[in-house]
Amino acid sequence: MADEAPKFRVVWCSPASVPGASEHNAEDTLMGPHHEWQAPWHKDGAAIELEFEGGALVVKNVDIANAGSAFVEVLAVLPSPAGKRPSLQVLLPIQMLMTVSDAKSGANRNKSRFFGPEKLTQGVSAQKEWQRIRVVCTNPFTQDKPLGLSYIRFNVGKSAQLEQRLEPPKITIPSARSLGKAQDQKHSPQPKPAPLPPPKIAPPPPPKPSPQPPPQPPPQPSPAKPKRTIKIPARPASLFFECVHT
């Protein structure tokens, strides 16, 4: 989505514009460099809060024309419940618009500055959408001169997620030439695929040798049994007698 310069309205400013100078009210920041918003000097500076018309937007860069402010800071206002003070996040850190000598002499009081994406706080500017912006102007170098802005411009866009939701889907319409080519390819004879080679069968592994029993030691001869000798006692002589036949 292309970047755009949004319209915004002034919600409030503090302090009020310079007394008796209706041509320097806060709404003059919307009307270009020939109108100035001027506020009386205050130790806390002057602040103006702006609200984008049409919803929250991603701020990509800021263009500011000075009107007597030595420093400027741009804050993003977080939504808060009614009756509670809103939370703020720094969108553009404090930037110097006038040197000490310029602030005291009033020289270069309408100098303009452009702050690109590299000057903005990345986590605040590129990743979130904001509806309200607060601009704070200060001038600690002099206390007898009003301060403010001539104009402020924001270059904004939608976040990447919102752009994806809003962008219509892309439809690709094929040309007649591509359709005819596809039809020709569909009706043309297709070459037969080459036969697949037979699968390779790996030879079976050789049989494993059966385990051999360990060798047995040769049998040992049993020892010979000792022979037993039986002694027969001799008969006594008195046992022998003679038989005499008569």
Contacts in CASP RR format, 6 or more apart in sequence:
PFRMAT RR
TARGET T0000
AUTHOR 0000-0000-0000
METHOD contacts of the structure
MODEL  1
MADEAPKFRVVWCSPASVPGASEHNAEDTLMGPHHEWQAPWHKDGAAIEL
EFEGGALVVKNVDIANAGSAFVEVLAVLPSPAGKRPSLQVLLPIQMLMTV
SDAKSGANRNKSRFFGPEKLTQGVSAQKEWQRIRVVCTNPFTQDKPLGLS
YIRFNVGKSAQLEQRLEPPKITIPSARSLGKAQDQKHSPQPKPAPLPPPK
IAPPPPPKPSPQPPPQPPPQPSPAKPKRTIKIPARPASLFFECVHT
1 157 0 8 1.000
1 158 0 8 1.000
1 163 0 8 1.000
1 166 0 8 1.000
1 167 0 8 1.000
3 60 0 8 1.000
3 155 0 8 1.000
3 156 0 8 1.000
3 157 0 8 1.000
4 155 0 8 1.000
4 156 0 8 1.000
4 157 0 8 1.000
5 153 0 8 1.000
5 154 0 8 1.000
5 155 0 8 1.000
5 156 0 8 1.000
6 52 0 8 1.000
6 53 0 8 1.000
6 54 0 8 1.000
6 57 0 8 1.000
6 154 0 8 1.000
6 156 0 8 1.000
7 52 0 8 1.000
7 53 0 8 1.000
8 30 0 8 1.000
8 50 0 8 1.000
8 51 0 8 1.000
8 52 0 8 1.000
8 53 0 8 1.000
8 133 0 8 1.000
8 154 0 8 1.000
9 30 0 8 1.000
9 50 0 8 1.000
9 51 0 8 1.000
9 53 0 8 1.000
10 26 0 8 1.000
10 27 0 8 1.000
10 29 0 8 1.000
10 30 0 8 1.000
10 48 0 8 1.000
10 49 0 8 1.000
10 50 0 8 1.000
11 49 0 8 1.000
11 50 0 8 1.000
11 51 0 8 1.000
11 132 0 8 1.000
12 26 0 8 1.000
12 48 0 8 1.000
12 49 0 8 1.000
13 26 0 8 1.000
13 37 0 8 1.000
13 39 0 8 1.000
13 46 0 8 1.000
13 47 0 8 1.000
13 48 0 8 1.000
13 49 0 8 1.000
14 46 0 8 1.000
14 47 0 8 1.000
15 39 0 8 1.000
15 40 0 8 1.000
15 42 0 8 1.000
15 46 0 8 1.000
16 39 0 8 1.000
17 24 0 8 1.000
17 25 0 8 1.000
17 26 0 8 1.000
17 37 0 8 1.000
17 38 0 8 1.000
17 39 0 8 1.000
18 24 0 8 1.000
18 38 0 8 1.000
18 39 0 8 1.000
18 40 0 8 1.000
18 146 0 8 1.000
19 40 0 8 1.000
21 38 0 8 1.000
23 35 0 8 1.000
24 35 0 8 1.000
24 36 0 8 1.000
24 37 0 8 1.000
24 38 0 8 1.000
24 146 0 8 1.000
25 37 0 8 1.000
26 37 0 8 1.000
26 48 0 8 1.000
27 37 0 8 1.000
28 35 0 8 1.000
28 36 0 8 1.000
28 37 0 8 1.000
29 35 0 8 1.000
29 37 0 8 1.000
29 48 0 8 1.000
29 50 0 8 1.000
29 149 0 8 1.000
29 150 0 8 1.000
29 151 0 8 1.000
29 152 0 8 1.000
30 151 0 8 1.000
31 151 0 8 1.000
32 65 0 8 1.000
32 150 0 8 1.000
32 151 0 8 1.000
33 65 0 8 1.000
33 110 0 8 1.000
33 112 0 8 1.000
33 150 0 8 1.000
33 151 0 8 1.000
35 150 0 8 1.000
35 151 0 8 1.000
36 67 0 8 1.000
36 148 0 8 1.000
36 149 0 8 1.000
36 150 0 8 1.000
37 48 0 8 1.000
37 67 0 8 1.000
37 148 0 8 1.000
37 149 0 8 1.000
37 150 0 8 1.000
38 67 0 8 1.000
38 146 0 8 1.000
38 147 0 8 1.000
38 148 0 8 1.000
39 45 0 8 1.000
39 46 0 8 1.000
39 137 0 8 1.000
39 146 0 8 1.000
39 147 0 8 1.000
39 148 0 8 1.000
40 46 0 8 1.000
40 146 0 8 1.000
41 139 0 8 1.000
41 142 0 8 1.000
41 143 0 8 1.000
41 144 0 8 1.000
41 145 0 8 1.000
41 146 0 8 1.000
41 147 0 8 1.000
44 138 0 8 1.000
45 136 0 8 1.000
45 137 0 8 1.000
45 138 0 8 1.000
45 139 0 8 1.000
45 147 0 8 1.000
46 69 0 8 1.000
46 136 0 8 1.000
46 137 0 8 1.000
46 138 0 8 1.000
46 147 0 8 1.000
46 148 0 8 1.000
47 134 0 8 1.000
47 135 0 8 1.000
47 136 0 8 1.000
47 137 0 8 1.000
48 134 0 8 1.000
48 135 0 8 1.000
48 137 0 8 1.000
48 149 0 8 1.000
49 77 0 8 1.000
49 132 0 8 1.000
49 133 0 8 1.000
49 134 0 8 1.000
49 135 0 8 1.000
50 132 0 8 1.000
50 133 0 8 1.000
50 134 0 8 1.000
50 135 0 8 1.000
50 152 0 8 1.000
51 131 0 8 1.000
51 132 0 8 1.000
51 133 0 8 1.000
52 130 0 8 1.000
52 131 0 8 1.000
52 132 0 8 1.000
52 133 0 8 1.000
52 154 0 8 1.000
52 156 0 8 1.000
55 129 0 8 1.000
55 131 0 8 1.000
56 129 0 8 1.000
56 130 0 8 1.000
56 131 0 8 1.000
57 129 0 8 1.000
57 130 0 8 1.000
57 131 0 8 1.000
57 154 0 8 1.000
57 156 0 8 1.000
57 157 0 8 1.000
57 158 0 8 1.000
58 125 0 8 1.000
58 126 0 8 1.000
58 128 0 8 1.000
58 129 0 8 1.000
58 130 0 8 1.000
58 156 0 8 1.000
58 157 0 8 1.000
58 158 0 8 1.000
58 159 0 8 1.000
59 76 0 8 1.000
59 91 0 8 1.000
59 120 0 8 1.000
59 125 0 8 1.000
59 130 0 8 1.000
59 133 0 8 1.000
59 154 0 8 1.000
59 155 0 8 1.000
59 156 0 8 1.000
60 116 0 8 1.000
60 117 0 8 1.000
60 120 0 8 1.000
60 125 0 8 1.000
60 126 0 8 1.000
60 155 0 8 1.000
60 156 0 8 1.000
60 157 0 8 1.000
61 114 0 8 1.000
61 115 0 8 1.000
61 116 0 8 1.000
61 117 0 8 1.000
61 120 0 8 1.000
61 154 0 8 1.000
61 155 0 8 1.000
62 74 0 8 1.000
62 91 0 8 1.000
62 92 0 8 1.000
62 114 0 8 1.000
62 115 0 8 1.000
62 116 0 8 1.000
62 120 0 8 1.000
62 152 0 8 1.000
62 153 0 8 1.000
62 154 0 8 1.000
62 155 0 8 1.000
63 112 0 8 1.000
63 113 0 8 1.000
63 114 0 8 1.000
63 115 0 8 1.000
63 152 0 8 1.000
63 153 0 8 1.000
63 154 0 8 1.000
63 155 0 8 1.000
64 72 0 8 1.000
64 97 0 8 1.000
64 112 0 8 1.000
64 113 0 8 1.000
64 114 0 8 1.000
64 115 0 8 1.000
64 149 0 8 1.000
64 151 0 8 1.000
64 152 0 8 1.000
64 153 0 8 1.000
65 110 0 8 1.000
65 111 0 8 1.000
65 112 0 8 1.000
65 149 0 8 1.000
65 150 0 8 1.000
65 151 0 8 1.000
65 152 0 8 1.000
66 72 0 8 1.000
66 97 0 8 1.000
66 98 0 8 1.000
66 108 0 8 1.000
66 109 0 8 1.000
66 110 0 8 1.000
66 111 0 8 1.000
66 112 0 8 1.000
66 113 0 8 1.000
66 148 0 8 1.000
66 149 0 8 1.000
66 150 0 8 1.000
67 109 0 8 1.000
67 110 0 8 1.000
67 147 0 8 1.000
67 148 0 8 1.000
67 149 0 8 1.000
67 150 0 8 1.000
68 97 0 8 1.000
68 98 0 8 1.000
68 103 0 8 1.000
68 106 0 8 1.000
68 109 0 8 1.000
68 110 0 8 1.000
68 137 0 8 1.000
68 139 0 8 1.000
68 145 0 8 1.000
68 146 0 8 1.000
68 147 0 8 1.000
68 148 0 8 1.000
69 97 0 8 1.000
69 98 0 8 1.000
69 137 0 8 1.000
69 138 0 8 1.000
69 139 0 8 1.000
69 147 0 8 1.000
69 148 0 8 1.000
69 149 0 8 1.000
70 96 0 8 1.000
70 97 0 8 1.000
70 98 0 8 1.000
70 100 0 8 1.000
70 103 0 8 1.000
70 138 0 8 1.000
70 139 0 8 1.000
70 140 0 8 1.000
70 141 0 8 1.000
70 147 0 8 1.000
71 94 0 8 1.000
71 95 0 8 1.000
71 96 0 8 1.000
71 97 0 8 1.000
71 137 0 8 1.000
71 138 0 8 1.000
71 139 0 8 1.000
71 140 0 8 1.000
72 92 0 8 1.000
72 94 0 8 1.000
72 95 0 8 1.000
72 97 0 8 1.000
72 135 0 8 1.000
72 136 0 8 1.000
72 137 0 8 1.000
72 138 0 8 1.000
72 149 0 8 1.000
73 90 0 8 1.000
73 92 0 8 1.000
73 93 0 8 1.000
73 94 0 8 1.000
73 95 0 8 1.000
73 135 0 8 1.000
73 136 0 8 1.000
73 138 0 8 1.000
74 90 0 8 1.000
74 91 0 8 1.000
74 92 0 8 1.000
74 133 0 8 1.000
74 134 0 8 1.000
74 135 0 8 1.000
74 136 0 8 1.000
75 88 0 8 1.000
75 89 0 8 1.000
75 90 0 8 1.000
75 91 0 8 1.000
75 133 0 8 1.000
75 134 0 8 1.000
75 135 0 8 1.000
75 136 0 8 1.000
76 88 0 8 1.000
76 89 0 8 1.000
76 90 0 8 1.000
76 91 0 8 1.000
76 124 0 8 1.000
76 128 0 8 1.000
76 130 0 8 1.000
76 132 0 8 1.000
76 133 0 8 1.000
76 134 0 8 1.000
77 86 0 8 1.000
77 87 0 8 1.000
77 88 0 8 1.000
77 130 0 8 1.000
77 131 0 8 1.000
77 132 0 8 1.000
77 133 0 8 1.000
77 134 0 8 1.000
78 86 0 8 1.000
78 87 0 8 1.000
78 88 0 8 1.000
78 89 0 8 1.000
79 86 0 8 1.000
79 131 0 8 1.000
80 86 0 8 1.000
80 87 0 8 1.000
86 132 0 8 1.000
88 134 0 8 1.000
89 121 0 8 1.000
89 124 0 8 1.000
90 121 0 8 1.000
90 124 0 8 1.000
91 120 0 8 1.000
91 121 0 8 1.000
91 124 0 8 1.000
91 125 0 8 1.000
91 130 0 8 1.000
91 133 0 8 1.000
92 115 0 8 1.000
92 119 0 8 1.000
92 120 0 8 1.000
92 121 0 8 1.000
93 119 0 8 1.000
93 121 0 8 1.000
95 113 0 8 1.000
95 115 0 8 1.000
95 119 0 8 1.000
97 111 0 8 1.000
97 113 0 8 1.000
98 106 0 8 1.000
98 108 0 8 1.000
98 109 0 8 1.000
98 111 0 8 1.000
98 139 0 8 1.000
98 141 0 8 1.000
100 141 0 8 1.000
101 107 0 8 1.000
102 108 0 8 1.000
102 109 0 8 1.000
103 139 0 8 1.000
103 141 0 8 1.000
103 142 0 8 1.000
104 141 0 8 1.000
104 142 0 8 1.000
106 145 0 8 1.000
110 150 0 8 1.000
112 150 0 8 1.000
117 125 0 8 1.000
117 126 0 8 1.000
120 126 0 8 1.000
127 159 0 8 1.000
128 159 0 8 1.000
129 158 0 8 1.000
129 159 0 8 1.000
129 162 0 8 1.000
133 154 0 8 1.000
135 149 0 8 1.000
135 152 0 8 1.000
137 147 0 8 1.000
137 148 0 8 1.000
137 149 0 8 1.000
138 147 0 8 1.000
139 145 0 8 1.000
139 147 0 8 1.000
158 166 0 8 1.000
174 182 0 8 1.000
END
